[in-house]
Amino acid sequence: MTLSVFIMFQLFNVMNCRSQEESIFSLGVFSNRAINIAFVASFCLLLFFVQLANVTIPLTSFEIGGLLSTKALSFDDWIIIIFVAVLVIVIEEFRKFIVNSKIFAIGIAR
């Protein structure tokens, strides 16, 4: 689960990194086609290496999970992983809100 959480953190963080000031929702979650393709491809690779961990590689006696020391995860595990990883979006959106609201602006307005 740790590997999956770290990868999902990075996938969701890529969405945040498109702008330092603008919200992911004002930019449009699906507005960047290249990032969407990379997100889906990376997520599919993650699913391949995790969910097919018990499948044996053809012509060998080696299981796919042995490549990264993974085990297949349950649906409940994936819900937890996605919930925890989405927190990076929540925290970054809160940071952008604070920065854009000028609540902590330093200096005297003239």
N, C-alpha and C positions, 0 to 999 in steps of 0.2 A: 504493500500500500504506500510505503514511503516514496518509492520511485514514481509511482503513479501520481501522487500528490505534487511532487516537485515538478514533474513534466506538465501537469495541468496548471500549476501556478504560472509556469513560464508561458504556456499557451494563452492564458487569460491576461497575463501581463503584457504580452505583445499587443493586445487590443488597446491597452492603456497607453502604451508608449507612442502612439501616433501623434499625440499632442500633449504638451506640458500644461496648457491652460484650458483647452476645450474639453468638454465632457465627451465620453465615448458615445453617449446617446445623441448629442448635438451633431457629432461627426457622422453618425450612422454606423451602427454595429456591423452591417454588411456592405459598407460603401467601398472597401478596398478589396478588390477581387483577388489580388495576389496573396494577401494575408489570409483571406478565407480559404483559398486552396491549400496554403501551407498549414493552416490550422486543421483542416479536415485530414490531410495526408499524415500529419504528425499524430493526430488522435487515432487514426486507423492503424498506424504502426504500433502505437501504444497498446491498442486492443489486441493486435496480432501477437505481440510478445507476451502479453499478460493472459489473455483469455485462451490462447492456444498453447499454453505452457506445457500441457500434458501430451501434445501431439508429437509424434516421432518424426524427425526429418527423414525424408525418403532416402533409401540406400545407406542409412546409418542406423545406429541404435541410440542416437542422441536425441533427447527431447528439446523442443524449442525453448522451454523454460530454463533449460540448463545454460543457455547462452548468457542470460542476464540474471540467473538465479531467481526466477519469478515463479509464482503459483497463480492459478486461476482464482479470480475474485468473485464474490457473490454480488448480486444486484444491490444489496444493502451496503456493501463496501463501496461500490461506485457512487451511491447517493452521498455517502460521507465524504468521499474524495472530492466530488464536484462541489458540495456545500463548502468544504474547507477552502478549496482553490478559488472559488468565486469571491471569497473574502478579500482577495487582492484588488478586485474591481471596486468593491464597496469602500475599502480604505482609501484607495487612490481617488475615487470620485469625491469622497469627503474632503480630501486634501485639496483637490481642485476647487471645490465649493468654497473652502476657507480662503484660499488664495484669491479667487475672483471676487469674493464678497468684501475684501479689504478690511475685515474685522481687526486684523492684527497689523494694519498699516503703520509704519513707523514714520514719524515726522508730523509737523504741524501744517494743516491745510491753510493755504493763503489765498 
